Amino acid sequence: MAEKKVKPIVLKDNDTGEEYTLEFNRDSVRFAESRGFVIEDVEKYPMTLVYDFFYYAFRMHHRNMSKGQTDKIIDDCWGGIGGIPEGVLTRLAELWAATFNPLADEKANPRMSVEL
C-alpha cells in the first residue's frame, strides 16, 4: 500500500492576506541538519528548537524569510511557543519524516537496482 502524502501547513495572515506554506524537502532538511538541527532534540530544548524547526519549515517555499521573521510569527500571532495551535508541531514532524520516503521525491527515477 502506497504511503499517503502529508499535507503541508498553510498559514494565512488575516490582516494582509499573505500565505505561507510550511513543508520540507530533502534540501530544506539538509540545510537544517548542516546547522546542527536534530529533530529528536526538539522536546529536550523546546524554547530554542521549536523556533528553529518552524524557521526550517519555511525554507522550502520561502527561502527569503529570515529567522527573525519566522520567530515574530510565533511570538506575535501565538504569543510564543505555548500558543502554537495543537497539531502544528506534530504535522511539522510528519512533514520532516516524509522527506525520507523515496516515494515523496517526485524526481526519483529508480534506474538503478541494488542486489545484496
C-alpha positions in Angstrom: 0.0 0.0 0.0 1.4 3.4 -1.0 2.1 5.9 1.7 -0.2 9.0 1.7 1.4 12.3 1.0 1.5 14.6 4.1 -0.4 17.8 3.5 1.7 20.9 4.1 0.7 23.5 6.6 -0.6 26.8 5.2 -0.6 29.9 7.3 -2.7 32.8 6.2 -2.3 36.3 7.6 -5.8 37.6 8.1 -4.7 41.2 8.0 -2.6 41.1 4.8 -3.9 38.0 3.1 -0.4 36.8 2.7 0.0 33.0 2.8 2.9 30.9 3.9 3.4 27.2 3.1 5.3 25.1 5.6 6.8 21.9 4.3 10.1 20.1 4.0 12.0 18.6 1.1 15.4 17.0 1.1 17.2 20.3 0.5 15.5 22.0 3.5 16.2 19.0 5.8 19.9 19.1 4.7 20.0 22.8 5.3 18.7 22.3 8.9 21.0 19.3 9.6 24.0 21.2 8.3 23.3 23.8 11.0 23.2 21.1 13.7 19.4 20.7 14.0 18.5 17.3 15.4 14.7 16.7 15.4 14.9 14.3 18.3 16.2 17.2 20.5 13.1 19.4 20.0 11.3 18.0 23.1 14.5 18.5 25.2 15.1 22.1 24.2 11.7 23.5 23.1 12.4 27.1 23.7 15.2 27.1 21.2 14.5 24.3 18.8 10.7 24.9 18.2 11.7 28.3 16.8 14.4 26.7 14.7 12.1 23.9 13.5 9.5 26.4 12.5 12.1 28.5 10.6 13.4 25.5 8.7 9.8 24.6 7.7 9.6 27.9 5.7 12.8 27.1 3.8 11.3 25.0 1.0 8.8 27.6 -0.2 10.0 30.9 1.4 13.8 30.9 1.2 14.0 34.7 1.8 12.3 34.5 5.2 14.7 35.3 8.0 14.6 33.5 11.3 13.7 36.8 12.9 10.6 37.0 10.7 9.5 33.4 11.5 10.2 33.9 15.2 8.0 37.0 15.0 5.1 34.9 13.6 5.3 32.6 16.6 5.5 35.5 19.1 3.1 38.0 17.5 0.5 35.5 16.3 0.5 32.9 19.0 2.2 34.6 22.0 5.2 32.3 21.9 5.6 28.5 21.6 2.9 27.9 24.2 0.3 29.3 21.9 1.1 27.3 18.8 -2.1 25.6 17.7 -2.4 22.0 18.6 -1.3 19.7 15.9 1.2 22.1 14.2 4.3 20.6 15.7 3.1 17.0 15.0 2.4 17.9 11.4 5.8 19.5 11.1 7.4 16.3 12.3 5.3 14.3 9.8 6.4 16.6 7.0 10.0 16.2 8.1 9.7 12.4 8.2 8.1 12.3 4.8 11.3 13.5 3.2 12.9 10.2 4.0 10.2 8.3 2.0 11.6 7.7 -1.5 8.1 8.0 -3.0 8.0 11.6 -1.7 10.6 12.6 -4.1 8.7 13.1 -7.4 12.0 13.4 -9.3 13.1 9.9 -8.2 13.8 7.6 -11.1 14.7 4.1 -10.0 17.0 3.3 -12.9 19.5 1.5 -10.6 18.8 -1.7 -8.7 20.7 -3.0 -5.7 21.4 -6.6 -5.0 22.9 -7.6 -1.7 
